[in-house]
Amino acid sequence: MSKNILVLSSSPRRGGNSDLLCEQFMAGAKDAGHEAEKIFLKDKTINYCQGCGACLNGGKPCPQKDDMGEVLEKMIAAVAIVMATPVYFYTMCAQMKTLIDRTCSRYTEIRNKEFYFIVTAADSNKQAMERTLEEFRGFTSCLNGSRETGIIYGTGAWGIGDIKGSEAMKLAYGMGTKV
Ligand SMILES: Cc1cc2nc3c(=O)[nH]c(=O)nc-3n(C[C@H](O)[C@H](O)[C@H](O)COP(=O)(O)O)c2cc1C
């Protein structure tokens, strides 16, 4: 059965290591007959959550008029969501965290999703990625019925494109085929 896959690519580097892994994952998914769309977050205007409480306490839509509304619609509609981040100071990058915070107004509707995580880092130690993965899990633990279905470790990659030809690229393609 064809699945609707949303890929959230948060690196500020278009064609960077995590973005390339996203493309590989998507290529695999498409070859397996799935529908996959990537949102390159830098192309979108997504402001910080203001913590105003309008959505939580007042039950109102987020008052901010930027691109987060359309991203949220796609997150809610997707069967599987791929979240890709470069590791910055052993945490996720600010663009991804900003997106997560802005799901606040509708996160209860992001339910029963399969989640794939892609992390890229100069460090080649996979264990050192655990803190960043735990941050993703902090988010998904707030979502009803979410399932962690795969992780791609793009480790040992510093320069833009260093990931090319790596085992991680093959794994990303293969994981995409198995969604
Ligand atoms: C601001 C900044 C902080 C970084 N912090 C780390 C770090 O803590 N650990 C690490 O292994 N690599 C770190 N890196 C390297 C990136 O994670 C690495 O270049 C990665 O491949 C970037 O992925 P991208 O090409 O998808 O943007 C950092 C890079 C930048 C620009």
The ligand as a Gaussian input file, in Angstrom:
#p B3LYP/6-31G(d) Opt

LIG

0 1
 C       27.265000      25.408000      14.510000
 C       27.772000      24.020000      14.284000
 C       27.881000      23.163000      15.368000
 C       28.305000      21.862000      15.178000
 N       28.387000      21.034000      16.268000
 C       28.788000      19.772000      16.096000
 C       28.862000      18.888000      17.203000
 O       28.543000      19.220000      18.327000
 N       29.286000      17.605000      16.961000
 C       29.652000      17.171000      15.728000
 O       30.022000      16.016000      15.603000
 N       29.562000      17.987000      14.655000
 C       29.145000      19.269000      14.808000
 N       29.035000      20.104000      13.729000
 C       29.308000      19.565000      12.368000
 C       28.019000      19.195000      11.650000
 O       27.181000      18.394000      12.445000
 C       28.378000      18.473000      10.349000
 O       29.053000      19.358000       9.486000
 C       27.160000      17.889000       9.658000
 O       27.575000      17.056000       8.596000
 C       26.255000      18.981000       9.134000
 O       25.145000      18.394000       8.466000
 P       24.504000      19.110000       7.179000
 O       25.519000      19.014000       6.066000
 O       23.278000      18.331000       6.930000
 O       24.223000      20.522000       7.553000
 C       28.639000      21.399000      13.879000
 C       28.525000      22.277000      12.797000
 C       28.109000      23.582000      12.992000
 C       27.987000      24.507000      11.807000

